[in-house]
Amino acid sequence: MGRRGGRGGSSGGRGDSSGGQGNASGGQGDSSIPDEEWERFLRESEAGAAPAPAEPSARARQVAARLRDSPEPGAWRTGPAAGPRRGRAKRWGYAAAIAGSVAVLLFAMKPSLLTGGDPEPQPSEALPAETAPPESAPPPVDPQTPTLAEPFRGSPAAQWADGTEGVHVPVARATAWMSAAEVTQALVLAREFLAATNLDREVLYGERPAKAIALINPHQPDMRQTMDRALRKPSEEDDPRNLITRFHPFKTKLVGDVVKTRGRLTYAEGNRGDLVVTADVTLVYPVTTVEEGDDEVRRVIIRRELVLSWDDPTKWQTAPGTFTLLDYGAEYTNAGCDGEITGYFEPSFKRAPASGTPSATTSVDPYDRSAPMQEAGESEGCQAASRT
């Protein structure tokens, strides 16, 4: 599986001087299938109905892995990472899950149909909070097609928490120049910024993220100017998607009121005696077109990393209730490729296929949070997503 990524740092603009900053570094549960669900499945399977609520066996995982590692034609091509200075982002396409054989596909999705063995239970309960980097990607799940009623069906995100509940906030302790109570306030502010740029309903539909901009230290004018420029005239250099999630209100609409999230905040003392908070969060947005009666659901998956700093106000120019945005980056899947940069995520639907010539040679798992995001320039070109 090819590694993906790209992120860029922001320049100084902090008080009366600028400088580099130290970075802060920061489970999955098991559950059983209820008896009532198994009884329902047994009744329906006799009638040839619904799929088993089972996680594929070890052999099925091998088959699925082989399919993932061999991207099918039709993977959507993406452009180069956006922005040489800051907010550099990596875009992935979505490889359609077309099996070469019906038997292989059935075996990978539901091995008990061919082997006669007992299906393994598929976890259904919410996962515990992510308090540390996971050791591996989420296990395979039955890749069922999402629907308007069940937009996270067939996705690992079905077990994730909703909105800001999926962003783990660690216990605060006195760090750098800040007391434990002040660190707590900083962590809350960091999560509020994530919500203001990625979960606010009005912002998701294209409104200006005024609340988020107001949280940035006014003594960091270059950052505010960059955001203003990106929102006013999006370009490869200034792409608001690198920091803000927005969908074109006349093309795309969210399915339901839930955005699934998984990630964590961490903090440490920076090399300037400041408090540095790092956010690493993956968000999953189920979307469809605005066309009346359209029931096709796609999932846009965005992984974001933010590095925020709180300087000692006795040494640097700051404003209460604000922070310095040191660095940010994004990796995103199924959000459109090779098109004009409009400042919006524009998912590709079957009725409007993405432009560009499919040329993906590697595939990546957008749900895999076990590897850190790559630095800008470490991985370029098109990569296919193994699942959405």
C-alpha positions in Angstrom: 0.0 0.0 0.0 1.5 3.3 -1.0 1.9 5.9 1.7 0.1 9.2 1.1 0.4 12.7 2.5 1.7 16.1 2.4 1.5 19.0 4.7 3.0 22.4 5.0 3.9 24.8 7.7 2.9 28.4 8.2 5.4 31.2 8.6 6.1 33.3 11.6 4.0 36.4 12.1 4.0 36.0 15.9 4.4 39.1 18.0 7.6 40.9 17.3 9.6 37.9 16.0 9.2 34.5 14.3 10.7 31.2 14.9 10.4 27.4 14.6 8.3 25.5 17.0 8.5 22.1 18.6 5.8 19.6 17.6 3.6 17.8 20.1 3.1 14.1 19.6 0.4 12.4 21.3 -8.4 1.2 20.5 -10.5 -0.5 19.2 -13.1 -2.5 21.1 -14.7 -5.8 20.5 -18.4 -6.5 20.7 -20.7 -9.4 20.1 -23.7 -9.7 17.8 -27.0 -9.7 19.7 -28.9 -13.0 19.7 -31.9 -11.2 18.1 -29.7 -10.1 15.1 -28.4 -13.6 14.6 -31.9 -15.0 14.7 -32.9 -12.5 12.1 -30.0 -13.3 9.9 -30.6 -17.0 10.1 -34.2 -16.5 9.0 -33.3 -14.1 6.2 -30.4 -16.2 5.0 -32.8 -19.2 4.5 -34.8 -16.9 2.3 -31.7 -15.6 0.4 -31.9 -12.2 2.0 -29.7 -9.9 4.0 -25.9 -10.4 4.4 -24.4 -11.8 7.5 -23.3 -9.3 10.2 -19.8 -10.9 10.1 -16.3 -9.7 9.8 -14.4 -11.6 7.0 -12.2 -14.5 8.1 -8.5 -14.5 7.9 -8.6 -16.0 4.4 -11.2 -13.4 3.3 -9.0 -10.6 4.6 -6.1 -12.0 2.4 -8.4 -11.9 -0.6 -9.6 -8.4 0.2 -6.1 -7.2 0.7 -5.0 -8.6 -2.6 -7.9 -6.8 -4.3 -7.0 -3.6 -2.5 -3.3 -3.8 -3.5 -4.3 -4.2 -7.2 -6.3 -1.0 -8.0 -8.9 -1.5 -10.7 -9.1 0.7 -13.8 -11.2 3.7 -13.0 -9.3 5.0 -10.1 -9.7 8.7 -10.3 -6.6 10.7 -11.0 -5.7 13.6 -8.7 -3.6 16.6 -9.2 -0.4 17.5 -7.4 -0.4 18.5 -3.8 -1.7 22.0 -3.2 0.3 25.0 -2.0 4.1 25.1 -1.6 4.1 27.3 1.5 1.3 26.0 3.8 -1.6 23.7 4.0 -0.2 21.3 1.5 -2.7 18.5 0.8 -2.7 15.1 -0.8 -5.8 14.0 -2.7 -6.7 10.4 -3.3 -9.1 8.9 -5.8 -11.6 6.2 -5.1 -10.9 2.7 -6.7 -14.2 1.1 -7.6 -14.6 -2.4 -6.0 -15.2 -4.5 -9.1 -14.4 -8.1 -8.5 -13.0 -10.3 -11.3 -15.1 -13.2 -10.2 -18.5 -13.4 -8.5 -17.3 -16.3 -6.4 -14.2 -14.4 -5.2 -16.3 -11.3 -4.3 -18.8 -13.4 -2.4 -16.0 -15.2 -0.5 -14.3 -11.9 0.4 -17.6 -10.3 1.6 -19.3 -13.3 3.1 -17.1 -16.4 3.3 -19.7 -18.4 5.2 -21.8 -18.6 2.0 -19.1 -20.7 0.3 -17.4 -22.5 3.1 -20.4 -23.3 5.3 -18.5 -22.1 8.3 -19.9 -19.9 11.1 -19.5 -16.2 10.2 -17.3 -14.1 12.5 -19.2 -11.4 14.3 -18.8 -7.8 13.0 -18.3 -5.2 15.7 -21.2 -2.9 16.1 -20.6 -0.9 19.3 -18.8 2.4 19.4 -15.0 2.3 19.8 -13.3 3.7 22.8 -11.6 7.0 22.4 -8.3 7.1 20.5 -5.8 8.1 23.3 -2.7 7.1 21.3 -1.7 6.3 17.7 -3.3 3.0 16.7 -1.0 0.2 15.7 -2.8 -0.8 12.6 -5.7 0.1 10.2 -9.2 -0.8 11.2 -10.1 -4.4 10.3 -12.1 -5.1 7.1 -15.8 -4.7 7.2 -18.5 -6.0 4.9 -18.3 -3.4 2.1 -22.0 -2.7 1.9 -23.3 0.1 -0.2 -24.2 3.2 1.8 -27.8 4.5 1.7 -29.6 7.7 2.6 -31.0 5.9 5.7 -27.6 4.3 6.6 -24.9 6.5 5.1 -22.1 4.9 7.1 -23.1 1.3 6.2 -20.1 -0.8 5.2 -17.6 1.7 6.7 -15.3 1.5 9.7 -16.6 4.9 10.6 -19.9 3.3 11.6 -18.2 2.6 15.0 -16.8 6.1 15.3 -18.2 8.9 17.4 -20.2 11.8 16.1 -18.8 15.3 15.7 -16.5 16.6 18.4 -17.2 13.6 20.5 -14.7 11.7 18.4 -11.8 14.0 19.2 -10.1 12.8 22.4 -9.1 15.6 24.7 -6.3 14.5 27.2 -6.2 15.4 30.9 -4.6 18.8 31.3 -1.5 19.5 33.4 0.5 22.6 33.9 2.8 23.0 30.9 5.1 25.7 29.7 3.9 29.1 31.1 0.3 27.8 31.5 -1.5 26.4 34.5 -3.6 23.2 34.2 -6.7 25.3 34.0 -5.2 27.4 31.2 -4.1 24.3 29.3 -7.7 23.0 29.6 -9.0 26.2 28.0 -6.4 25.9 25.2 -7.5 22.3 24.4 -11.2 23.4 24.4 -10.3 26.2 22.0 -8.4 23.8 19.7 -11.4 21.6 19.5 -13.6 24.6 18.9 -11.4 25.6 16.0 -11.7 22.1 14.5 -15.5 22.3 14.8 -15.6 25.8 13.3 -13.6 24.8 10.2 -14.9 21.3 9.7 -18.3 20.7 11.4 -20.1 24.0 11.4 -23.2 23.5 9.2 -23.1 26.9 7.6 -19.4 26.6 6.8 -19.9 23.1 5.3 -22.3 24.8 2.9 -19.9 27.5 1.8 -20.3 30.3 4.4 -17.2 32.2 5.6 -15.7 30.6 8.7 -15.8 33.8 10.7 -15.7 32.0 14.1 -12.5 30.2 13.1 -10.8 33.3 11.8 -11.6 35.1 15.0 -9.7 32.5 17.0 -6.4 33.2 15.1 -4.0 35.6 16.8 -4.5 39.0 15.1 -0.8 39.5 15.5 -0.4 36.7 13.0 -1.7 38.8 10.1 -0.1 36.6 7.3 -2.3 33.7 8.3 -5.5 35.7 8.3 -4.6 37.3 5.0 -3.9 33.8 3.5 -7.3 32.6 4.6 -9.0 35.7 3.2 -7.2 35.3 -0.1 -8.0 31.6 -0.3 -11.7 32.2 0.3 -11.9 35.1 -2.1 -9.9 33.6 -4.9 -9.0 29.9 -4.5 -5.9 28.7 -6.3 -3.3 26.0 -6.2 -1.2 28.3 -4.0 -4.1 29.3 -1.7 -6.6 26.5 -1.4 -9.1 26.8 1.5 -9.7 23.1 1.5 -6.3 22.6 3.1 -7.8 23.9 6.3 -11.6 24.2 5.8 -14.2 21.7 4.8 -16.8 23.2 2.4 -19.2 21.7 -0.2 -20.7 23.5 -3.1 -24.3 24.3 -1.9 -25.7 24.0 -5.5 -24.1 20.7 -6.2 -23.6 18.6 -3.1 -25.6 18.1 0.2 -24.8 16.2 3.3 -26.8 13.1 4.1 -28.2 13.5 7.6 -26.8 15.5 10.5 -23.9 13.3 11.5 -20.2 13.6 10.6 -18.2 10.7 12.0 -14.8 11.6 13.5 -11.8 9.9 15.1 -8.7 11.4 16.5 -7.0 13.1 19.4 -5.4 16.2 20.7 -1.9 16.2 22.3 0.2 18.9 23.8 3.7 19.7 24.9 6.0 22.6 25.6 7.5 24.2 22.5 11.0 25.4 22.0 10.0 29.0 22.7 8.5 28.1 26.1 5.0 28.2 24.5 2.2 25.6 24.7 1.9 23.6 21.5 -1.3 21.7 20.8 -1.4 19.2 17.9 -4.7 17.8 16.5 -4.8 14.7 14.3 -8.4 13.9 13.2 -10.1 12.0 10.5 -13.6 13.1 9.5 -16.1 11.2 7.3 -18.8 13.1 5.5 -21.7 11.2 3.7 -22.9 13.3 0.8 -25.2 13.1 -2.2 -26.2 15.4 -5.1 -28.8 18.1 -4.8 -30.8 16.5 -7.5 -34.3 15.6 -6.3 -34.7 11.8 -5.9 -31.0 11.0 -6.2 -30.2 8.3 -3.7 -26.5 7.8 -4.5 -24.3 8.3 -1.4 -20.6 8.9 -1.4 -18.3 9.3 1.6 -15.7 12.1 1.6 -12.9 11.2 4.1 -10.5 13.9 5.3 -7.6 13.5 7.6 -6.4 16.8 9.1 -3.5 17.8 11.3 -3.2 21.1 13.0 -0.4 22.6 15.1 -1.4 25.5 17.3 0.6 27.6 19.7 -0.1 29.7 22.8 2.8 32.1 23.5 3.6 33.7 26.8 1.9 37.1 26.7 4.6 38.6 28.9 7.1 37.9 26.1 5.1 38.1 22.9 2.2 40.0 21.5 -1.0 38.0 21.8 -4.7 38.5 22.2 -6.7 36.7 24.8 -8.7 33.7 23.5 -6.6 33.3 20.4 -3.7 31.2 19.2 -1.0 31.1 16.5 -1.6 28.6 13.7 1.8 27.1 13.2 1.1 24.3 10.7 -1.7 22.4 9.1 -2.1 19.7 6.5 -4.8 17.5 4.9 -5.2 14.2 3.1 -8.6 13.6 1.5 -10.4 10.9 -0.5 -13.2 10.9 -3.0 -13.3 14.7 -3.2 -12.9 15.2 -7.0 -9.7 15.2 -9.1 -7.9 17.3 -11.7 -10.6 19.9 -11.9 -10.6 23.6 -11.4 -9.9 24.6 -7.8 -13.2 26.2 -6.6 -12.5 26.1 -2.9 -15.1 23.4 -2.4 -14.8 19.6 -2.0 -16.6 18.3 -5.1 -17.2 14.5 -4.8 -17.4 12.4 -7.9 -20.7 10.6 -8.4 -21.5 7.9 -11.0 -23.6 10.4 -12.9 -20.7 12.9 -13.1 -17.4 10.9 -13.3 -14.2 12.6 -12.4 -12.0 14.0 -15.1 -8.5 12.8 -15.8 -6.9 9.6 -17.0 -6.8 6.8 -14.4 -3.2 6.0 -13.6 -3.1 5.0 -10.0 -0.4 2.5 -9.3 -0.8 2.2 -5.5 -3.7 2.1 -3.2 -4.1 3.5 0.3 -6.5 3.0 3.1 -8.0 6.4 4.1 -9.2 4.9 7.5 -5.6 3.9 8.4 -4.5 6.3 11.2 -1.5 4.1 12.3 1.0 6.0 10.1 1.8 9.7 10.5 0.8 12.1 7.8 3.6 12.7 5.3 5.5 15.9 4.9 4.7 17.9 1.8 6.5 16.6 -1.3 7.2 13.1 0.2 4.4 11.5 -2.0 3.1 13.1 -5.2 0.7 11.9 -7.9 -2.4 9.8 -8.0 -3.2 7.1 -5.5 -6.4 5.1 -5.2 -8.3 4.6 -2.0 -8.9 0.9 -1.2 -12.2 1.6 0.5 -14.5 4.5 1.5 
